[in-house]
Amino acid sequence: MRYLLIALTLTYLAAVLGPMVAIVLKVDPKTVRVAHSLELVRMALVLTLKTSLIVTVLTVVLCLPIAICLARLEFRGKTALDMLVDVPIALPPLVLGVGLLLLWGRRGMVGQYLDAMGIQISFTTLAVCVAQFVVASPYFVRIAQSGLQAVPRELEDVARSLGARPLRVWATVTLPMAREAILAATITCWARAVSEFGATLMFAGNFPGRSQTMPLAIYVTMQFNIEDAVLMSAIMLVFALAGFAAAQHLLRRYGRPRALAGAI
């Protein structure tokens, strides 16, 4: 049984890591020869990094309270609300992009009124952030919620019995104990924002320097120059690996909850 499990694990790793190995083996640094291609990569990479970091920070600020609400509070309609969080995860990103366009586009249900005031969201950098947020934030909520639910309620009860108010209990007991899950949720959110393609394409378009992220740049380049697209994919791979290496360092250093000295 032991060898069967090891064989299955190795087969799985070969299946999921094989495409990445193929990119590394196929890439030729000499393929990008013109300044235009280099500038395209630079703009797309900078835009991807900027929007994904903005979305990740906003997600933590806006969605951590939601995760706490779903994990710790009891109220009418909680089951339905909990189910609705998973809907964006189940939908194809292209469908979400169509919905965003119908809602926030220049002729959308809300966007038409914003457009009358001179405010345009669709096909802008802001639209990239909105698309990434809609697609990535549910992953943060779900992972953070699971981590918060795993915190023993007995520790919170002890803190309350000693006079700690609810906000102090959450800040000094619940959140520190769920630190690893919250960090993992943040990393997952960032990774999903970086890789977002479908909703961004539909809602933000594919304009270099304004809404063209690295996945979109790779998609466009692949249609006329596969060598350049392979090199851009390799750059994206290195970028993602560096991000995950930094994230793993943070998890090892700060992920494990420390003793709750001073929690009360």
N, C-alpha and C positions, 0 to 999 in steps of 0.2 A: 504493500500500500504506500509506503514511504517513497519508493522510487516512482510509482505512478504519479503521485502528487508533484514530485520534482519535475517529472517529464512534462506534465500538464503546465506547470509554471514556466518552464523553459520554452514550451511551444507558444504560450501566450506572449511572452516577452519577444520572441522572434517575430510574431505577427504584428505587434504594436510598435516595436522599435525598428523593424525592417525598413519601413518607408523613410525613417530619419537617417538610417545608415545609407540608404540608396542616395539620398540628397547629398550627404557628405562625400560619398565616393564619386558622384557625378559632377560635382561643382568644379569649375575652373575659374580661378580668380582673374584670368586674362579675358574672360568673356565680355565684361563690361568695358567698353573701349571709348565711349563718347561721354562728354561732360553732361549731356542731357540725361542720360541714364543714371549717372551718379547723383545728379541733383534730384531726380525723381525719387531715388532711394532715400536720400537725406530728408527730403520734405515728408515723405510718407512715414519714415521712422520717427521723426520728431513729432509729427501729428499724433501718431499712434501712442507714443510714450506720454505726451501731454494729456490727451483726452482720457486715456486709461487711468492715469494717476488721479486726475480730477474726479472721474467717476468713482474710483475706489474710495477716495476720501469722503465724497458726498454720501456714498452708500453706507459707510460706517457711521457717519453722523446721523443720517436720516433713518436707517433701517435697524440699527442696534436697539433703539427703543421699541421698535415693532417686534423684534425677536424676543425681547424681555416680556412684552405684553402677551405674546402667544405662549411663552414658556411658563410664565408665573401667574398670570391673572386668569380668573374665571369670570365669564360674562356670557350673556345670551348672544347666540350667533357666532360663538368662537369657532365651532366646528366648520361652519360654512366659510368663515374668513380664513381658517387654516387651509382649507382645500383650495381656495382661490389663489393662495400664494404659489401653488404648484402649476397653475394654468400656463403662465409664460414659459415655464420649463418644458411643458408638453407640446407647445405650439412650435411649428417651424419658424425660425427667425424671419423668413420672407413674409409670412403671414403677419407677424408683429410689425414689420416695416410697412405693409399695406395699411394696417390699422393706424399706425402713427401718422401716415400721410393723410388718411381720411379725417383724422382728428386735428392735427396741427398744421397740415398743409395750407397753402395760400387760399384754397377753396374748401378747406376742412371745416368741420363743425365749430371748432374754436379758432382755428387759424385764420378764418376769413375776417373775424373781428380784430384779431391782432394785426392782420395785414392792413386793415383800414386805419389803424393807429401807427402804421409805418414799422411794425415789428414783424420780422420774418424769421421763422425757425427752420423750416424745411430747406434742404440743400445748403446748409451752412455748417460751420464747425460745431455750433451748438446742437445741431441735429445729430451729429456724430455722438456727442455726449449723451443726448436723450436716448438714442438707440442703444448705446452700450449700457446705459443705466437700466433700461427696461429689460434687457436680456440678461444682464449679469446679477442684478440685485436680488432676484429670488433665490439664487444659490447662496448668497450671503445669509439671507434670512433663515433659510432652512438649516444650514450647517450651524450657525450661531444658536438657533433655537434648540437644536439637539444637544449642543454642549451645555447650554443653560439648564435644560431639563435634567441633565445628569448630575448637577450639583445637589448634594443632599440637602433637603429642606430642613433637616434637624439643625444644621449649622446656622441657617437663617433664623430658626426659631430661638436658638440660644442667644443670638445677637439681639433679637427683639425683646427677649425676656430680660436682658440687661439694660434695656432702655434705648437701644438704637432705633432711629426712625427708618422708614422704608428706603428712602434714598441712600442713607448711610449703609444700610444692609446690602443693597445692590452694589454700591461703589466699593465697599471694603470686604465683602464676603463673596457675593454671587459672581461678579465680574472677574475678580482675581482667580477664583476656582475654575472659571470657564475660559481662562485666558488662551489656552492652547486651541480650543475650538474656534474662538473668535479670530485668532491669527490665521488658522486654516481657512476660515470663511473669507477673510480678507484676501488671502493669496488666491483662492479660487475665483473670487470676484474679479480681481485684477487680470488673471489669466483669461477668463471668459471675455472680459472687455477687450483685451489685446487681440483676441482671435475672432471677434465679432465681424461678420461679413454680410449676411442676408439682410438684416434690418437696416444696416448702415447703407447698403446699396440702394434699397428702395426709398428710404426716407431722406438720406443726406446726399445721395448721388455719388459721383466719382470724379470730383474736380481736384486736380493736383494742387497741393498747398492749402486747400480749404476743407475738403471732405474725403480725400483719398488716403485711407490708412494702408498699412503694409499689405494686409490680405487683398484689398482691392487693387493695389499696385501690382501684386503678383498675378492676380487674375487677368488684368489687362495685358501685362507684358507677356504672359504665357501664350496669348493669341497670335503674337507675331515674332517672338524671340524666346524660344524655350531655354536657351543657354542663360540669358539674363535672368529669366524667371527662376531658374534653378539656383543661381547665385543669390538672388533676393530671398529665396526660401531658406538658403543656408544662413544668411544674415539674420533672418527672423528666428531660426532655430537657435543660433548662438544667443540672440537677445533673450529668448524665452528661458534658455538654460541658465543664463546669468541671473535672471530674475528669480528663478526657482532656487538657485544656489544661495542667493542672498536671503530668500524667504526661509529656507531650511536652517540657515545660520540663526535667524531670528527665533525660529521655533525651538532650536536647541538651547538658545541662551535665555529666552524669556517665556517659552511656552509652558514649561512645567510650573504649576502653581507653587508658590512658596508658602512657608508657614504663615498663618494668618495673625501674626503679631500685630497688635494695634488695630485689629479689625473692629473691635467693639468700641 
